[in-house]
Amino acid sequence: MNLNRLAYFAAVVDTGSFTRAAERLGITKAVVSQQVSQLEQDLRTSLLVRSTRRVHPTDAGRTFHARCVVILREAEDAFDELAEAAAEPIGTLRITAPNDYGTAVVVPVITAFAARHPACQVQLTLSDETVDLVSARIDMAIRVGWLADSSLQARKIGSFRQLLVGAPAFADRIAAARKPEDLATLPFIANMALREPLLWEFARGDLDRCTVRMQASIAIDTTPGVLAAVQAGGGLSVLPDFLVADDLASARLNHALPEWRLPAGGIYTVYPAARFRPRKVTAFVEMLVAAEQQKESVQDRDPRSKTVSRRSRRGSRARE
């Protein structure tokens, strides 16, 4: 049996289309269709239900696809393991990351990685949804917040602070606030990507605690969208430090109640469970860790960062 046909079939199921599968594989639609048809003849089983708009796997096709994913992953690992002997990372590195952290931090690291390792190509998927790494054939994910228990392998590479910020138009009202409850009546932009977009727990020192329910004037389902609305003067919101650092430094945004802290979260690299981790993955993680360490070093030198604790507490920004 021609094992390339497994990859063609898996691509059709993953994309739901012969056309999109051909685009992913870099071959013609006719070749994909012919090879999948030949696979069905070899197996004497219908694997796909074809319609004018979409292709769906049969029951047998779904079962077979699950096995194909494992086989293809093992094959990739075998090639990667052989390539590990070479100092230069090669092949395609597939990464998924959330929109905000991915755009602000991961994309610059990818650009530097691609320039340093021209034999390695990078495919980045920006999504706030939790992607199944195995079925999507993803090499690694970057996840931000608080990890749920899973069979995946994870490594914490950094942390972030959550900051309540607003545009200069709110500067006077922010400056007049003495406690978090004083800001609850101001326009608030809710981040619907979060589990609890309106309920926030503030702490000051070791004893002062308060939970405030904000009143949403605008609701947006992506963090970059929330940032844009805050910058435009739509209201206050809670945003991660890596997304607002430049705006705060240039006074385009103001940090409300800096003596009060919100729950901090972690930044993790997550991998499918495997005995072997390809050189392309380890090399990229090394560069990402270096970027995180540089960011933390800058924060340590900035006196404004001293006003907010970095102690990690479980909070509402979990994306798992």
DADAVEN-V643047 format. One record per pair of residues at least 12 apart in sequence whose C-alpha atoms are under 10 Angstrom apart, sorted by the first residue. I is the first residue (numbers start at 1). J is the second residue. Records with the same first field share a line. If there is no record, write none. Layout:
I = J  J
This chain:
1 = 38  39  42  43
2 = 35  38  39  42
3 = 39  68  71  72
4 = 35  36  39  72
5 = 32  34  35  36  37  38  39  40  68
6 = 35  36  39  64  65  67  68  69  71  72
7 = 21  25  32  36  65  68  69  71  72
8 = 21  22  24  25  27  31  32  33  34  35  36  39
9 = 21  32  33  35  36  37  39  40  47  48  57  61  64  65  68
10 = 36  61  62  64  65  66  67  68  69  72  135
11 = 23  24  25  32  65  69  136
12 = 24  32  33  36  48  54  55  56  57  65
13 = 47  48  54  55  56  57  61  62  65
14 = 55  56  57  65  135  136
15 = 54  55  56
16 = 48  50  53  54  55  56  57
17 = 29  50  51  52  53  54  55  56
18 = 30  31  32  33  36  50  54  55
19 = 32  33
21 = 33
36 = 48
40 = 61
45 = 58  60  61
46 = 58  59  60  61
47 = 59  60  61  62  63  64  65
48 = 60  61  62
49 = 61
65 = 135
66 = 134  135
68 = 135
69 = 134  135  136  137
70 = 134  135  137
72 = 137
73 = 134  135  137  138  139
74 = 274
76 = 91  137  278
77 = 274  275  276  277  278
78 = 276  278
79 = 91  278
80 = 276  277  278  279  280
81 = 276  277  278  279
82 = 278
83 = 278  279  280
84 = 276  277  278  279  280
85 = 279
86 = 279
87 = 279  280
88 = 116  117  118  119  120  279  280  283
89 = 116  117  118  119  120  121  278  279  280  281  282  283  284
90 = 117  118  119  120  121  278  279  280
91 = 118  119  120  121  122  278  279  280
92 = 119  120  121  122  123  139  280  281
93 = 120  121  122  123  124  138  139  140  278  279  280  281  284
94 = 121  122  123  124  125  133  136  137  138  139  140  141  280  281
95 = 110  122  123  124  125  126  133  137  138  139  140  141  142  269  270  271  281
96 = 123  124  125  126  127  128  129  130  131  133  138  139  140  141  142  143  269  270
97 = 124  125  126  127  128  129  130  131  140  141  142  143  144  269
98 = 125  126  127  128  129  130  141  142  143  144  222  223  319
99 = 125  126  127  128  129  222  223  224
100 = 126  127  128  144  222  223  224  225  227  239  240  242  243
101 = 126  142  143  144  223  224  240  242  243  267
102 = 124  125  126  127  128  142  143  144
103 = 126  224  243
104 = 224  242  243  244
105 = 242  243  288  291  292  295
106 = 124  126  142  284  287  288  291
107 = 124  126
108 = 288  291
109 = 284  285  287  288  289  290  291
110 = 122  123  124  284  287  288
112 = 284  287
113 = 280  283  284  285  287  288
114 = 284
117 = 280  283  284
119 = 280
120 = 280
121 = 280
122 = 280  284
123 = 138  139
124 = 138  141
125 = 138  141
126 = 142
127 = 222
128 = 143  144  193  194  221  222  223  319  320
129 = 193  319  320
130 = 143  319  320
132 = 272
133 = 152  270  271  272  273
134 = 152  271  272  273
137 = 272
138 = 271  272
139 = 270  271  272  277  278  280  281
140 = 153  154  269  270  271  272  277  281  284  285
141 = 154  268  269  270  271  272
142 = 154  155  156  157  267  268  269  270  271  285  288
143 = 156  266  267  268  269  270  318  319  320
144 = 156  158  159  160  240  265  266  267  268  269  317  318  319  320
145 = 159  160  263  264  265  266  267  268  312  314  315  316  317  318  319  320
146 = 264  265  266  267  268  312  313  314  315  316  317  318  319  320
147 = 265  266  267  268  270  318  319  320
148 = 318  319  320
149 = 320
150 = 320
151 = 271  272  273
152 = 270  271  272  273  274
153 = 268  269  270  271  272  273  274
154 = 268  269  270  271  272  273
155 = 266  267  268  269  270  271  285
156 = 266  267  268  269  270  289
157 = 266  267  268  269  285  286  288  289  290  291  292  293
158 = 265  266  267  268  269  288  289  291  292  293  295  296
159 = 240  241  242  264  265  266  267  268  292  296  310  311  312
160 = 239  240  241  242  243  263  264  265  266  267  292  296  310  311  312
161 = 238  239  240  241  242  261  262  263  264  265  266  305  308  309  310  311  312
162 = 237  238  239  240  241  242  243  244  261  262  263  264  265  308  310  315  317
163 = 237  238  239  240  241  243  244  245  254  255  256  257  258  260  261  262  263  264  308
164 = 180  183  200  236  237  238  239  240  241  254  255  256  257  258  260  261  262
165 = 227  230  231  235  236  237  238  239  240  244  247  248  253  254  255  256  257  258
166 = 187  188  189  227  229  230  231  232  233  234  235  236  237  238  248  252  253  254  255  256
167 = 229  230  231  232  233  234  235  236  237  247  248  251  252  253  254  255
168 = 231  232  233  251  252  253  254
169 = 231  232  233  234  235  253  254
170 = 186  187  233  234  235  236  253  254  256
171 = 253  254  255  256
173 = 186  256
174 = 186  236  254  255  256  257
175 = 254  255  256  257
176 = 256  257
177 = 256  257
178 = 256  257  259  260
179 = 202  204  210  256  257  259  260
180 = 200  201  202  203  209  210  211  212  213  214  256  257  260
181 = 202  210  211  212  213  214
182 = 212
183 = 212  213  214  215  236  256  257
184 = 198  212  213  214  215  216  236
185 = 213  214  215  216
186 = 214  215  216  217  235  236
187 = 214  215  216  217  218  233  234  235  236  237
188 = 214  215  216  217  218  219  226  230  234  235  236  237  238
189 = 214  215  216  217  218  219  220  225  226  227  229  230  234  235  236  237  238
190 = 214  215  216  217  218  219  220  221  222  223  226  235  236  237  238
191 = 216  218  219  220  221  222  223  224  225  226  227  237  238  239  317
192 = 218  219  220  221  222  223  226
193 = 219  220  221  222  223  317  318  319
194 = 221  222  223  316  317  318  319
195 = 315  316  317  318  319  320
196 = 213  315  316  317  318
197 = 213  214  216  219  221  237  238  316  317
198 = 212  213  214  215  216  219  237  238  316
199 = 211  212  213  214  215  315  316
200 = 212  213  214  238  262  263  315  316
201 = 213  260  261  262  263  315  316
202 = 257  259  260  261  262  263
203 = 259  260  261  262  263  308  309
204 = 257  258  259  260  261  262  307  308  309
205 = 259  260  261  308  309
208 = 260
209 = 260  261
210 = 260
214 = 236  237
216 = 235  236  237
217 = 234  235  236
218 = 234  235
223 = 238  239  240  243
224 = 239  243
226 = 238  239
227 = 239  240  243  244
230 = 253
231 = 244  247  252  253
233 = 253
236 = 253  254  255  256
237 = 256
238 = 255  256  262  317
239 = 317
240 = 264  265  317
241 = 264  299  305
242 = 292  295
245 = 295  299  305
248 = 304
249 = 302  304
255 = 304
257 = 307  308
258 = 304  305  306  307  308  309
259 = 306  307  308  309
260 = 307  308  309
261 = 307  308  309  310  311
262 = 308  309  310  311  312  313  315  316
263 = 309  310  311  312  313  314  315  316  317
264 = 308  309  310  311  312  313  314  315  316  317
265 = 310  311  312  313  314  315  316  317  318
266 = 312  313  314  318
267 = 292
269 = 285  288  289
